[in-house]
Amino acid sequence: MSQATASSYKSPLHEMTQSTPTCLWNDSASVEELSYSIQHGAVGATCNPVIVLGVLKKEINEWKSRIHALIRELPTATEDELAWQLVREISMQAATLLKPVFDIHHGKNGRLSIQTDPRLFRDSDAILKQVLEFNQLAPNLIVKIPVTQAGIPAIEEATYRGISINATVCFSLPQCIAVAEAVERGLKRRELEGREIATMGPVCTIMVGRLDDWLKVLVEKNNVAIDPGYLEWAGVAVFKKTYRIFRERGYRIRLLSAAFRNHMHWSELIGGDVVISPPYSWQVRFNASDIEVRPRIDEPVPPMVIETLSAKFPDFRRSYTEDGLTVQEFDSFGPTLRTLRQFIVACHDLDGLVRDFLVPNPDVC
């Protein structure tokens, strides 16, 4: 590649951000990974206990002294309190990198998503209390709230209080509609009081790959025979239908694609006024690909795929149909249970990492 060609080259992800309304966020708060992503057009990022645990494992030499310092600074803190302080600090570090983008975009982008404690998923008041605390950490945070029965009222109240939310632990059209309606109620309450909403930037995440994962579990569990390629379309189908409905109804919240398992979780959503949030490894893969960057968001999923998934999987029908799940059923939905368990386990694993500093094992010291 000549020098002139190299200087004008745009990676596929950067080309997407420059030529379509689709935004790129980075599914990591690692400084190294976020810096790469920003170079390729990213305007946001995310953090949660799973991500913090990964950052610390990868960059432990850079964080050892800070962990020891926290133990000294907070002499009565439990391992869990210390772990959540690390979540705060890693989140704020990434938020600092994104602050220039935040200023340029006036609040719609340039935000770092920080996740509330997944163990609070049944308690609206506890979720809201943590949301309010996290919102004070940096001007460009967006706070992640799970789309559980208790999460929906917390989403409305946080929105009313002017906090931008990122609805997470979400896999279905019914969950997205409940989130969008809750955000609208919160925004309208603010508008009635003449309060500002222009700089708010709420998003609703669809964990597209986790719906695909769940159907693959059901294939084995229920001995379902199906073209395996069809299973890769489930999350994309839900995302595309949800996006169409959101546009028709004028909901003031963007959709975000997360939990990447194949390139369609990116390529099939290009062109929408949406966010894609792949982890670093998938961004590198996309940027090395020859996949054409063109709008596909309005291209329908093959009808045979929808018909087959609907016929063989009641849980796909529940995800793809607006009244397929009641709010009371959100917490017991298979993908919700699997994801909450993973997030909760990550909290305990993060506690364990801190424990090794707080209470060193004398047998290995």
C-alpha positions as CSV (number, residue, x, y, z in Angstrom):
1,M,0.0,0.0,0.0
2,S,1.4,3.4,-1.0
3,Q,1.9,6.1,1.6
4,A,-0.9,8.2,0.0
5,T,-3.3,5.2,0.0
6,A,-2.4,4.3,3.6
7,S,-3.1,7.8,4.7
8,S,-6.5,7.9,3.1
9,Y,-7.4,4.3,4.2
10,K,-10.4,4.0,6.6
11,S,-10.9,0.7,8.5
12,P,-14.4,-0.9,8.0
13,L,-15.5,0.3,11.5
14,H,-14.2,3.9,10.9
15,E,-15.8,3.9,7.4
16,M,-19.1,2.9,9.1
17,T,-18.9,5.8,11.6
18,Q,-18.1,8.3,8.8
19,S,-20.6,7.2,6.2
20,T,-23.6,6.1,8.2
21,P,-25.5,7.1,11.3
22,T,-24.3,4.0,13.1
23,C,-22.1,4.6,16.1
24,L,-19.3,2.5,17.5
25,W,-18.8,2.0,21.2
26,N,-16.1,-0.2,22.8
27,D,-17.2,-3.1,24.9
28,S,-14.3,-2.6,27.3
29,A,-12.9,0.0,29.7
30,S,-9.3,-1.1,29.1
31,V,-7.3,2.1,28.2
32,E,-5.3,0.2,25.6
33,E,-8.4,-1.3,23.9
34,L,-10.5,1.9,24.2
35,S,-7.7,3.9,22.7
36,Y,-7.6,1.6,19.7
37,S,-11.4,1.8,19.4
38,I,-11.4,5.6,19.5
39,Q,-8.8,5.6,16.7
40,H,-11.3,3.7,14.6
41,G,-14.2,6.0,15.3
42,A,-15.6,4.9,18.7
43,V,-17.6,7.4,20.6
44,G,-18.5,5.4,23.8
45,A,-17.5,2.5,25.9
46,T,-18.8,0.2,28.6
47,C,-17.8,-1.3,32.0
48,N,-19.1,-3.9,34.3
49,P,-17.7,-6.4,36.8
50,V,-16.9,-8.9,34.1
51,I,-15.0,-6.3,32.2
52,V,-13.2,-5.0,35.3
53,L,-12.1,-8.5,36.2
54,G,-10.8,-9.0,32.6
55,V,-8.9,-5.6,32.8
56,L,-7.3,-6.5,36.1
57,K,-6.3,-10.0,35.0
58,K,-4.7,-8.5,31.9
59,E,-3.2,-5.4,33.5
60,I,-2.6,-6.6,37.1
61,N,0.9,-5.2,37.2
62,E,-0.4,-1.8,36.5
63,W,-3.1,-2.0,39.2
64,K,-1.2,-3.8,42.0
65,S,0.0,-0.6,43.7
66,R,-3.5,1.0,43.4
67,I,-5.1,-2.0,45.0
68,H,-2.6,-1.9,47.9
69,A,-3.2,1.9,48.2
70,L,-7.0,1.4,48.4
71,I,-6.6,-1.1,51.2
72,R,-4.6,1.4,53.1
73,E,-7.0,4.3,52.3
74,L,-10.1,2.4,53.2
75,P,-9.0,0.5,56.4
76,T,-12.5,-0.8,57.2
77,A,-13.7,-1.6,53.6
78,T,-14.8,-5.2,52.8
79,E,-13.4,-7.0,49.7
80,D,-16.7,-6.2,48.0
81,E,-16.5,-2.5,48.8
82,L,-12.9,-2.4,47.5
83,A,-13.9,-4.3,44.3
84,W,-16.6,-1.8,43.6
85,Q,-14.2,1.1,44.2
86,L,-12.1,-0.5,41.4
87,V,-15.1,-0.6,39.2
88,R,-15.6,3.1,39.8
89,E,-12.0,4.0,39.2
90,I,-11.6,2.0,36.0
91,S,-14.8,3.4,34.7
92,M,-13.8,7.0,35.5
93,Q,-10.4,6.4,33.8
94,A,-12.2,5.4,30.6
95,A,-14.7,8.2,31.0
96,T,-11.8,10.7,30.9
97,L,-10.7,9.4,27.6
98,L,-14.2,9.9,26.2
99,K,-14.8,13.4,27.6
100,P,-13.6,15.3,24.5
101,V,-16.1,13.2,22.4
102,F,-18.8,13.9,25.0
103,D,-18.2,17.7,24.7
104,I,-18.4,17.5,20.9
105,H,-21.6,15.4,20.8
106,H,-23.3,17.4,23.6
107,G,-24.2,14.3,25.6
108,K,-25.5,11.9,23.0
109,N,-22.2,10.1,22.7
110,G,-18.9,10.2,24.5
111,R,-20.3,8.3,27.5
112,L,-18.9,5.4,29.6
113,S,-21.5,2.9,30.6
114,I,-21.1,1.8,34.3
115,Q,-23.2,-1.1,35.5
116,T,-25.1,-1.3,38.7
117,D,-24.6,-4.3,40.9
118,P,-26.4,-7.2,39.3
119,R,-27.2,-8.6,42.7
120,L,-29.7,-5.7,43.2
121,F,-31.8,-6.8,40.2
122,R,-34.9,-7.4,42.4
123,D,-34.8,-4.1,44.3
124,S,-35.9,-0.9,42.4
125,D,-34.9,1.4,45.3
126,A,-31.5,-0.1,45.7
127,I,-30.8,0.1,42.0
128,L,-31.9,3.7,41.9
129,K,-29.7,4.6,44.9
130,Q,-26.6,3.2,43.1
131,V,-27.6,4.9,39.9
132,L,-27.7,8.3,41.6
133,E,-24.3,7.7,43.2
134,F,-22.7,6.5,40.0
135,N,-24.1,9.4,38.1
136,Q,-22.0,11.8,40.3
137,L,-18.7,10.2,39.4
138,A,-18.2,11.9,36.1
139,P,-20.2,14.2,33.8
140,N,-20.1,11.7,30.9
141,L,-21.4,8.5,32.5
142,I,-24.4,6.5,31.4
143,V,-25.7,4.0,34.0
144,K,-26.6,0.5,33.2
145,I,-29.9,-0.9,34.7
146,P,-31.0,-4.4,34.2
147,V,-34.3,-5.0,32.3
148,T,-35.9,-6.9,35.1
149,Q,-39.3,-6.3,36.8
150,A,-37.6,-4.1,39.3
151,G,-35.4,-2.4,36.7
152,I,-38.2,-0.9,34.7
153,P,-39.4,1.5,37.4
154,A,-35.8,2.4,38.2
155,I,-35.3,3.2,34.5
156,E,-38.3,5.6,34.5
157,E,-37.3,7.3,37.7
158,A,-33.6,7.7,36.7
159,T,-34.7,9.2,33.4
160,Y,-37.0,11.6,35.2
161,R,-34.1,12.7,37.3
162,G,-32.1,13.5,34.2
163,I,-29.8,10.5,34.2
164,S,-29.0,8.8,30.9
165,I,-29.5,5.1,31.2
166,N,-28.3,2.0,29.3
167,A,-30.8,-0.8,29.7
168,T,-28.9,-4.0,29.9
169,V,-29.7,-7.7,30.5
170,C,-32.1,-7.3,27.6
171,F,-32.8,-9.8,24.8
172,S,-36.3,-9.4,23.5
173,L,-38.8,-7.1,21.8
174,P,-41.1,-7.0,24.9
175,Q,-38.2,-5.9,27.1
176,C,-37.2,-3.2,24.7
177,I,-40.8,-1.8,24.5
178,A,-41.0,-1.8,28.3
179,V,-37.7,0.2,28.4
180,A,-38.7,2.6,25.7
181,E,-42.1,3.3,27.4
182,A,-40.4,3.8,30.8
183,V,-37.9,6.3,29.2
184,E,-40.7,8.1,27.5
185,R,-42.6,8.4,30.8
186,G,-39.5,9.8,32.5
187,L,-38.8,12.2,29.7
188,K,-42.4,13.5,29.6
189,R,-42.4,14.1,33.3
190,R,-39.3,16.2,32.9
191,E,-40.8,18.1,30.0
192,L,-43.9,18.9,32.0
193,E,-41.7,20.5,34.6
194,G,-39.7,22.4,32.0
195,R,-36.5,20.5,32.7
196,E,-33.7,19.9,30.2
197,I,-33.6,16.7,28.2
198,A,-31.6,17.8,25.1
199,T,-28.2,16.5,26.4
200,M,-29.5,13.1,27.6
201,G,-28.4,10.0,25.6
202,P,-30.3,6.9,26.7
203,V,-29.8,3.6,25.0
204,C,-31.4,0.2,25.2
205,T,-29.0,-2.8,24.7
206,I,-30.1,-5.9,23.0
207,M,-27.6,-8.7,23.8
208,V,-28.1,-10.3,20.4
209,G,-25.6,-13.1,20.8
210,R,-27.0,-14.2,24.2
211,L,-30.4,-14.9,22.6
212,D,-28.6,-16.9,19.9
213,D,-26.7,-18.7,22.7
214,W,-29.9,-19.6,24.5
215,L,-31.5,-21.1,21.4
216,K,-28.3,-23.2,21.0
217,V,-28.8,-24.5,24.6
218,L,-32.3,-25.4,23.7
219,V,-31.2,-27.3,20.6
220,E,-29.2,-29.6,22.8
221,K,-31.6,-29.7,25.7
222,N,-34.7,-30.5,23.6
223,N,-33.0,-32.4,20.7
224,V,-34.1,-29.9,18.1
225,A,-33.0,-30.5,14.5
226,I,-32.4,-27.2,12.6
227,D,-30.1,-25.7,10.1
228,P,-27.4,-24.3,12.5
229,G,-27.1,-21.2,10.4
230,Y,-30.6,-20.2,11.3
231,L,-29.6,-19.9,15.0
232,E,-27.1,-17.0,14.1
233,W,-30.0,-14.9,12.9
234,A,-32.2,-14.9,16.1
235,G,-30.7,-11.8,17.8
236,V,-30.5,-9.9,14.5
237,A,-34.1,-10.6,13.7
238,V,-35.2,-9.3,17.1
239,F,-33.0,-6.2,16.7
240,K,-34.3,-5.3,13.2
241,K,-37.9,-5.7,14.2
242,T,-37.4,-3.6,17.4
243,Y,-35.6,-0.9,15.4
244,R,-38.5,-0.7,13.0
245,I,-41.0,-0.4,15.8
246,F,-38.9,2.2,17.6
247,R,-38.8,4.4,14.5
248,E,-42.5,4.0,13.8
249,R,-43.4,5.1,17.3
250,G,-40.7,7.8,17.7
251,Y,-39.2,6.5,20.9
252,R,-36.4,8.8,22.0
253,I,-33.9,6.1,22.8
254,R,-31.3,4.3,20.7
255,L,-30.8,0.6,20.4
256,L,-27.4,-0.9,21.1
257,S,-26.1,-4.2,19.8
258,A,-23.9,-6.2,22.2
259,A,-22.7,-9.8,22.9
260,F,-21.1,-10.4,19.6
261,R,-21.0,-14.0,18.2
262,N,-20.8,-13.4,14.4
263,H,-20.2,-10.5,12.0
264,M,-23.9,-10.1,11.4
265,H,-24.3,-8.6,14.8
266,W,-22.4,-5.7,13.2
267,S,-22.8,-5.9,9.5
268,E,-26.6,-6.5,9.4
269,L,-27.2,-3.5,11.6
270,I,-25.2,-0.9,9.7
271,G,-27.1,2.1,8.5
272,G,-29.4,2.4,11.5
273,D,-29.3,5.3,14.0
274,V,-28.0,2.7,16.5
275,V,-24.9,1.8,18.4
276,I,-22.8,-1.3,17.9
277,S,-20.6,-2.2,20.9
278,P,-18.2,-5.0,20.0
279,P,-15.3,-6.0,22.3
280,Y,-11.8,-5.3,21.2
281,S,-11.1,-8.7,19.7
282,W,-14.2,-8.4,17.4
283,Q,-13.2,-4.9,16.3
284,V,-9.8,-6.2,15.2
285,R,-11.5,-9.0,13.3
286,F,-14.0,-6.6,11.6
287,N,-11.2,-4.2,10.7
288,A,-9.2,-7.0,9.1
289,S,-12.2,-8.3,7.1
290,D,-13.3,-7.6,3.6
291,I,-17.0,-7.3,4.6
292,E,-18.6,-4.5,2.6
293,V,-19.7,-1.5,4.7
294,R,-23.2,-0.7,3.4
295,P,-26.6,-0.1,5.1
296,R,-28.4,-3.4,5.8
297,I,-30.6,-2.4,8.8
298,D,-33.7,-2.3,6.7
299,E,-33.0,-5.5,4.8
300,P,-35.4,-8.2,6.1
301,V,-34.2,-11.4,7.7
302,P,-35.1,-14.3,5.3
303,P,-38.7,-15.3,6.0
304,M,-37.9,-19.0,6.2
305,V,-35.5,-18.2,9.1
306,I,-38.2,-16.4,11.0
307,E,-40.8,-19.1,10.3
308,T,-38.4,-21.9,11.3
309,L,-37.2,-20.3,14.5
310,S,-40.8,-19.4,15.5
311,A,-42.0,-22.9,14.8
312,K,-39.2,-24.7,16.7
313,F,-38.6,-22.3,19.6
314,P,-41.3,-20.9,21.8
315,D,-38.7,-18.7,23.4
316,F,-37.9,-17.1,20.1
317,R,-41.6,-16.4,19.6
318,R,-41.6,-14.8,23.0
319,S,-38.6,-12.6,22.1
320,Y,-39.9,-11.7,18.7
321,T,-43.5,-10.9,19.6
322,E,-44.4,-7.6,21.4
323,D,-46.7,-9.3,24.0
324,G,-44.5,-12.5,24.1
325,L,-43.3,-11.7,27.7
326,T,-44.9,-9.8,30.5
327,V,-42.9,-7.6,32.7
328,Q,-43.4,-10.2,35.5
329,E,-41.8,-12.8,33.3
330,F,-38.6,-10.9,32.5
331,D,-36.7,-12.2,35.5
332,S,-37.5,-15.9,34.7
333,F,-36.6,-15.7,31.0
334,G,-33.8,-18.1,30.1
335,P,-31.3,-15.6,28.7
336,T,-32.0,-13.3,31.7
337,L,-31.2,-16.0,34.2
338,R,-28.0,-17.1,32.4
339,T,-26.7,-13.5,32.1
340,L,-27.5,-12.5,35.7
341,R,-25.8,-15.6,36.9
342,Q,-22.7,-14.8,34.9
343,F,-22.6,-11.2,36.1
344,I,-23.2,-12.2,39.7
345,V,-20.4,-14.8,39.5
346,A,-18.1,-12.2,38.1
347,C,-18.8,-10.0,41.2
348,H,-17.7,-12.9,43.4
349,D,-14.7,-13.5,41.2
350,L,-13.7,-9.9,41.4
351,D,-14.1,-10.1,45.2
352,G,-11.8,-13.1,45.2
353,L,-9.1,-11.2,43.3
354,V,-9.2,-8.4,45.8
355,R,-9.2,-10.9,48.6
356,D,-5.8,-12.2,47.5
357,F,-4.5,-8.7,48.2
358,L,-6.5,-8.0,51.3
359,V,-5.9,-11.4,53.0
360,P,-2.9,-13.0,51.3
361,N,-2.6,-16.7,51.4
362,P,0.3,-17.4,53.8
363,D,0.9,-20.8,52.2
364,V,1.9,-19.1,48.9
365,C,3.4,-15.9,50.0
